[in-house]
Amino acid sequence: MDNLVKICGLSTPETLDAALSAGADLVGFVRFAKSPRHVGLDLGRQLSAQARGRAQCVVLLVDPDDEAVFEAVEALNPDLIQLHGHESPQRVAEIRSRAQLPVMKAFGIAEHSDLAALAPYAGKIDHILLDAKPPRDPGALPGGNGLSFDWRLLNGLDPKVSFMLSGGLTPDNVAEAIRLTRSKAVDVSTGVESGPGLKDPGKIEAFIRAARTAFAAQH
Ligand SMILES: O=C(O)c1ccccc1NCC(=O)[C@H](O)[C@H](O)COP(=O)(O)O
């Protein structure tokens, strides 16, 4: 995962086009009914076809049963499955094997000890996504909350561990986040919106530009 930008939670052809035109490497489609970014299967099929060949398509699922995995894979034909719930290492391995697709597992980070949760997934996942923990409110979404965590917590992470950084990133703070964490991949949703679920083409472009400049400065 080198110098990659993922725009997550795209749900209209227009904003997807904005992300693709601005050079997003990965585009994420959320399959979670309570989310303002949720895409139905027909829309997901249409959006992933629009993105095909221009960016990697990611389908985001939360504690999916086999049927939810199957229908999402069948409709969206994604390049990658992002798991954003409480999937155990064993369940992740099952999903990866049944779908025959790479998996990126999200981990919520609030304190240094949260990084210990990564170890049991070694060899069972293809990519690591480090995100803020969701608010304790029972109605809160498992992700896409626009909250960041203390990036300095990643200082103790083995430099050989490659990860995608997410959680509260914006066009204004992504350069600092990349500089501090030396992350080679970033993911954003809320920070490129003008309201819940409403992606803003200008913010998408500004985010990608800022991330690219910061990646270039790492070398
Ligand atoms: O976006 C959602 O609505 C969502 C719902 C359920 C699980 C995850 C969800 N989003 C995940 C993301 O958009 C990102 O991978 C990540 O959490 C960063 O989001 P943000 O802090 O909003 O940039």
The ligand as a MOL file (V3000), in Angstrom:
LIG
                    3D

  0  0  0     0  0            999 V3000
M  V30 BEGIN CTAB
M  V30 COUNTS 23 23 0 0 0
M  V30 BEGIN ATOM
M  V30 1 O -19.2040 5.7130 6.4410 0
M  V30 2 C -20.0510 5.0890 7.0790 0
M  V30 3 O -21.2060 5.4800 7.1450 0
M  V30 4 C -19.6560 3.8290 7.7820 0
M  V30 5 C -20.6490 3.0630 8.3470 0
M  V30 6 C -20.3200 1.8950 9.0060 0
M  V30 7 C -19.0030 1.5070 9.1270 0
M  V30 8 C -17.9890 2.2880 8.5710 0
M  V30 9 C -18.3150 3.4460 7.9000 0
M  V30 10 N -17.3520 4.2530 7.3460 0
M  V30 11 C -15.9590 3.9970 7.4130 0
M  V30 12 C -15.2130 5.0760 6.7150 0
M  V30 13 O -15.7520 5.8690 6.0090 0
M  V30 14 C -13.7610 5.1890 6.8320 0
M  V30 15 O -13.1930 3.9420 6.4860 0
M  V30 16 C -13.2470 5.6410 8.1850 0
M  V30 17 O -14.0720 5.2760 9.2580 0
M  V30 18 C -12.9830 7.1340 8.2310 0
M  V30 19 O -14.1300 7.8730 8.2680 0
M  V30 20 P -14.0810 9.4450 8.5740 0
M  V30 21 O -13.5270 9.6390 9.9430 0
M  V30 22 O -15.4700 9.8820 8.4330 0
M  V30 23 O -13.1850 10.0600 7.5310 0
M  V30 END ATOM
M  V30 BEGIN BOND
M  V30 1 2 1 2
M  V30 2 1 2 3
M  V30 3 1 2 4
M  V30 4 1 4 5
M  V30 5 2 4 9
M  V30 6 2 5 6
M  V30 7 1 6 7
M  V30 8 2 7 8
M  V30 9 1 8 9
M  V30 10 1 9 10
M  V30 11 1 10 11
M  V30 12 1 11 12
M  V30 13 2 12 13
M  V30 14 1 12 14
M  V30 15 1 14 15
M  V30 16 1 14 16
M  V30 17 1 16 17
M  V30 18 1 16 18
M  V30 19 1 18 19
M  V30 20 1 19 20
M  V30 21 2 20 21
M  V30 22 1 20 22
M  V30 23 1 20 23
M  V30 END BOND
M  V30 END CTAB
M  END
